[in-house]
Structures are given as structure tokens and as C-alpha cells.
């Protein structure tokens, strides 16, 4: 899924993309302070998306970082759990490049 | 004759498959006749996602190597001949999305399902066996010059 998201981000004009294979790698990247926006899958090995976002919100460098979650879990209880973990918004798979762009733009405009 | 569960589930699985391919693979699939209790097709790659809850079973997706590479290429924005190494991951993700969309559509019909992460099998001579099967329904889809299949397995709880 990571490569699919990266390909979609390129389509909508994102050029400087840093990829991480799981939540633990993602935390290392976020810890550098060089990340402006996070798009994460829910299902990841080692550390899943929810665990990743909870840890991320505990870091001083990323407490307010915009986080968009990509997921097949579209039930209201799933979404409530994601938002409780610190996710700002979510995109349900399958999604178009336009949907991803709209969601990211809305978060960046906040 | 299809059971009430099959009559609810199979159309939703077809709709889910069409939506995933239209949105993510930019391909309009053409569904063929539904085959009840058919043998799984010969395929080079199979993605499978189990589901549990008010119903138990699995959603499987079957493709040839060529079809799998075309899907991966469309998902990743690369040429099909470059997609070999990514093909299994792409088929796993497509299966995951079909099953996830199916789960959402079944929720609208009052069925509460949990789904597993996908597994992918590659090879030339394999068959998936399930226990306590109540039905296996196979749906062929034309994808341009290729044919892919989605299978719904329902199991006794």
C-alpha cells in the first residue's frame, strides 16, 4: 500500500516524499523534524497505524503534525478509534487521487 | 439455488470488485456469469482475506501473472514489465480493498464482519481448501484481454 500511496501523492504534485515501511520507521522519520504531513495506512507490520499515531502524538516534534489515515475500516467505531488515537482525518480505500488531494488540502488549510 | 445469504453477499462482492478496479486500477471490469460451487480457476497468484462475525468465510482473488503485473503497473504507475516484484503485494492490496469494501456493503445489509490481513499465494498448481464450507461462488471478470476471478467462500459458524 505504501507504494500505491506514494504513486498517488506524486500524481497530485507532492514531490518530496519520505517512505517508511512500518510505524517504527515512521516514528524515526517524524523524529527528524523534517516531515510536514503524514499519510499512514492502518494495517502495517511491526507497529500498526493506530499505535504509530498514538506514539507520534506523544512526541514534541509531531504533537500537531497533520495526519491522514488510509484504511479499509470504515465503520463508525473504527473511525472513532482512529480519531481518538490522534488521526486528523481519514480516507477509505479505494480512493481517487482527487479525494486524497482534497483531504490533504483541507487539513493543511486548518 | 442460492441461499438468502448468497443472494445478499454475491451482488455486493461484485459491486465491491467493480468499484475497487474502477477507482484504483482505472479498469472497467465486465462480470461474467456467477458459478455456484465451481472449482477455483487455474491461476498464478491468489489473494485471500478471511472474514468472521455474523458470517464466516473468505474472499479470494485470482489472476494470471500477466493480469497481476498489469494490475500492479496500474496501481504503481509503472510499466507492466517492471511490475513483477511488486505483483504479489499489489494483488494482496487489491484483495484487501475488495474485502474491505465488501465488509462495508455487508454492514449496510446488517452483517457485522471483521476481516483479516490478506495472504498471497503464488505458484502454478495449488488449491485453497476450507473446512465446513456451505458454499463457494466464483465470479469471472473480463479485464481487457485478461480474465480475473473473485471467489466467495461461506463457512458454517
Interface residues (C-beta under 8 A of the other chain):
Chain A: X1 X3 X4 X7 X10 X11 X43 X71 X72 X73 X74 X75 X92 X93 X94 X95 X96
Chain B: X19 X20 X23 X24 X75 X76 X77 X86 X89 X90 X93 X96 X97 X99 X100 X101 X103 X104 X107 X115 X117
